[in-house]
Amino acid sequence: MYEALAQSMNAPAVWLLNQIGVDKGYQSVKDFNIPVTKQDKNLALALGGLSSGVSPQQMAGAYTAFANGGKVMKPFYIRKIVDSTGKVVVDNTAKQQGRQIMPASVAKQMTSMMLGVFNNGTGADAKPYGYSVAGKTGSTEADDTGSSDATKDKWIVGYTPDLVVATWEGFDSTSQAHHLENLSGTGMGPLFRNEMQTMLPYTKNSSFDTKDAQTIVQDQQHNDDNLWDTIQKKTEQYSDKIGQKAKDFFNDAKKWFGQ
């Protein structure tokens, strides 16, 4: 599944929603503060098929849950405003308590999977130099444009333990004359990478407490291979010893019987 997520495959996502149940998936989306209606309660929900859509602010807010150990936070644009007299007009610097919508262990596992999006998946060209970022890319096909490559929306949402950034590209109104090209998300990568490289130096540069899922699996396979190599070597060593003892016993027996 981590490979399917990194490569943005549609069929596995629909299969998984069908396995867990549309009702449960629908409630989970609501927990992330994504605006859904009863019309969205179907398998298209797995691919972001929403009747009313979603804004970059709402997407950024949803992904805060993955960056904060399962707690969803309220996104904001302004950290603090102080007027000429020193009076604080707006202050969003206090640490939010957030709302727990999933166990921290689940958020960690999801982060592990989404690290692959930028390491070796559809967001590889969007990864900021020198930083580890987790997240997801996405796009929606534009209908009635006469082009099979016409795209309505392109998305990249990425996060570190300190920052969540949601980037959207598209037209206010998509038509045959005004639409994006290519479902692969061409052009979004450099834009998102530049955004992150501009903002991340001003954060704490905190590290994730997990590795890329692919790396974890490869390490596990390597450890398993080492284990079986050790077992095989030990078996061969004991076999050699047993074989030598059997040979010595046979030679001694020959001497006893005067052979």
C-alpha positions in Angstrom: 0.0 0.0 0.0 2.9 2.4 0.7 4.0 2.0 -3.0 0.4 2.7 -4.2 0.3 5.8 -2.1 3.7 7.1 -3.2 2.8 6.5 -6.9 -0.8 7.9 -6.4 -2.6 4.8 -7.7 -6.4 5.2 -7.7 -7.6 1.5 -7.6 -5.9 0.6 -4.3 -7.4 3.7 -2.6 -10.9 2.7 -3.8 -10.3 -0.9 -2.8 -9.3 0.2 0.7 -12.3 2.5 1.3 -14.5 -0.4 0.2 -12.8 -2.7 2.7 -13.2 -0.4 5.7 -16.7 0.7 4.6 -17.9 4.0 3.1 -19.7 5.1 6.2 -16.5 4.8 8.3 -14.4 6.5 5.7 -17.0 9.3 5.4 -16.9 9.9 9.2 -13.1 9.9 9.1 -13.1 12.6 6.5 -15.4 14.7 8.6 -13.1 14.3 11.6 -10.4 16.0 9.5 -12.7 19.0 9.1 -13.1 18.4 5.3 -16.6 19.7 4.2 -18.5 16.7 2.9 -22.2 16.2 2.4 -24.3 13.1 2.1 -23.9 13.2 -1.7 -20.2 12.4 -1.1 -20.9 9.2 0.7 -19.7 6.8 -2.0 -16.5 5.2 -3.2 -15.5 8.3 -5.2 -14.6 9.8 -1.8 -11.4 7.8 -1.9 -10.2 9.9 -4.8 -11.3 13.2 -3.5 -14.6 13.2 -5.4 -16.4 15.9 -3.4 -19.6 17.6 -4.5 -18.5 21.1 -3.2 -14.7 20.8 -3.3 -12.2 21.8 -0.7 -9.9 24.8 -0.2 -6.1 24.9 0.3 -6.7 26.2 3.9 -9.0 23.2 4.7 -6.5 20.8 3.2 -3.6 22.3 5.2 -5.7 22.1 8.3 -6.5 18.4 7.7 -2.8 17.5 7.3 -1.9 19.1 10.6 -3.2 15.9 12.2 -0.4 13.9 10.6 2.2 16.5 11.6 1.0 16.7 15.2 0.7 13.1 16.4 -3.0 12.7 15.3 -4.2 16.0 16.6 -5.9 18.3 14.0 -5.2 22.0 14.4 -6.8 25.2 13.2 -4.7 26.8 10.3 -4.1 30.5 10.3 -2.3 33.1 8.1 -1.2 35.7 10.7 1.0 34.8 13.7 0.8 38.2 15.5 -0.1 41.8 14.9 1.0 44.6 17.3 -0.1 48.2 16.7 2.0 51.4 17.1 1.2 51.6 20.7 2.4 48.1 21.5 -1.1 46.7 21.8 -1.5 43.2 20.6 -4.3 43.1 18.0 -3.9 39.5 16.9 -1.9 36.7 18.6 -1.9 33.2 17.2 1.5 32.3 18.7 0.1 30.3 21.6 0.5 26.5 21.1 -2.9 25.0 20.2 -4.2 22.0 22.1 -5.8 20.5 19.0 -8.3 17.7 18.7 -7.2 14.1 18.7 -8.8 12.3 15.7 -6.5 9.3 15.4 -3.8 7.5 17.6 -0.3 9.0 17.4 0.9 5.6 16.1 -1.5 5.8 13.1 -0.2 9.3 12.3 3.3 8.0 12.5 2.6 5.1 10.1 0.9 7.5 7.7 3.8 9.8 7.8 6.1 6.9 7.1 4.1 6.1 4.0 3.8 9.7 2.8 7.6 10.3 3.1 7.8 8.0 0.0 5.7 10.5 -2.1 8.7 12.9 -2.0 11.5 10.4 -1.8 10.6 8.2 -4.8 7.0 8.9 -5.8 4.9 11.5 -7.6 6.3 14.4 -5.6 10.0 13.6 -6.1 10.5 16.8 -8.2 8.8 18.8 -5.4 11.1 17.8 -2.6 13.0 20.7 -1.1 16.8 20.3 -1.1 18.2 19.2 2.3 14.8 18.5 4.0 12.5 15.5 4.6 8.9 16.2 3.7 5.9 13.9 3.8 2.6 14.5 2.0 0.6 13.8 -1.1 0.1 15.0 -4.7 -3.2 14.9 -6.6 -5.1 16.1 -9.6 -8.6 16.0 -11.0 -9.6 15.5 -14.5 -11.5 18.2 -16.4 -14.6 17.1 -18.1 -16.1 18.4 -21.4 -12.9 20.0 -22.6 -12.2 17.8 -25.6 -8.8 16.9 -24.3 -8.0 13.6 -22.5 -5.1 15.4 -20.7 -7.1 18.3 -19.5 -6.8 18.8 -15.8 -9.0 20.9 -13.5 -7.0 21.0 -10.3 -3.4 20.1 -9.3 -2.5 19.7 -5.6 0.5 19.2 -3.5 0.2 19.1 0.3 3.4 18.6 2.3 4.5 18.8 5.9 7.2 18.6 8.4 6.8 18.4 12.2 6.9 22.2 12.1 5.0 23.3 9.0 2.1 22.3 6.7 1.9 23.7 3.2 -1.0 23.2 0.8 -0.5 24.3 -2.8 -3.2 24.4 -5.5 -3.0 25.3 -9.1 -6.0 25.8 -11.4 -8.5 28.3 -12.9 -11.4 29.8 -11.0 -13.6 28.4 -13.8 -12.5 25.5 -15.9 -13.6 25.4 -19.5 -12.4 24.2 -22.9 -10.3 27.4 -23.2 -9.1 27.5 -19.6 -7.8 24.3 -18.2 -4.5 22.8 -17.1 -2.7 20.1 -19.0 -1.3 16.7 -18.0 -2.6 14.7 -15.0 1.0 14.1 -13.8 1.2 17.5 -12.1 3.8 19.1 -14.4 4.8 22.5 -13.1 3.6 22.0 -9.6 6.8 20.4 -8.3 9.2 23.4 -8.7 6.5 25.8 -7.3 6.0 23.7 -4.2 9.7 23.1 -3.8 10.4 26.9 -4.0 7.7 27.6 -1.4 9.1 25.1 1.1 12.8 26.1 0.6 11.8 29.7 1.3 9.8 28.9 4.5 11.6 25.9 6.1 14.8 27.8 7.1 12.7 29.8 9.4 11.3 26.8 11.3 12.8 24.7 14.0 13.8 22.1 11.4 12.5 19.3 13.6 13.1 15.7 12.4 10.4 13.1 11.8 10.4 10.2 14.4 10.1 7.6 11.6 11.7 6.5 8.4 10.2 6.1 4.9 8.1 3.0 4.8 10.1 1.6 1.9 13.3 2.0 3.9 11.8 0.2 6.9 10.7 -2.7 4.7 14.1 -2.9 3.0 15.8 -2.8 6.4 13.6 -5.6 7.6 14.2 -7.7 4.6 18.0 -7.1 5.0 17.8 -8.2 8.7 15.8 -11.3 7.7 18.4 -12.1 5.1 21.1 -11.7 7.7 19.2 -13.9 10.1 18.9 -16.7 7.6 22.5 -16.3 6.5 23.6 -16.7 10.1 21.3 -19.8 10.6 22.7 -21.4 7.4 26.3 -20.8 8.4 25.8 -22.2 11.9 24.0 -25.2 10.4 26.9 -25.8 8.0 29.4 -25.4 10.9 27.5 -27.9 13.1 27.1 -30.2 10.1 30.8 -30.1 9.5 31.5 -30.9 13.2 29.0 -33.7 13.3 30.4 -35.1 10.0 33.9 -35.0 11.4 32.9 -36.7 14.6 31.1 -39.4 12.6 34.2 -40.0 10.5 36.4 -40.2 13.6 34.0 -42.7 15.2 34.1 -44.8 12.1 37.9 -44.8 12.0 38.0 -45.8 15.7 35.6 -48.6 15.1 37.7 -50.0 12.3 40.7 -50.1 14.7 38.6 -51.9 17.3 37.7 -54.7 14.8 41.2 -54.9 13.4 40.3 -53.5 10.1 
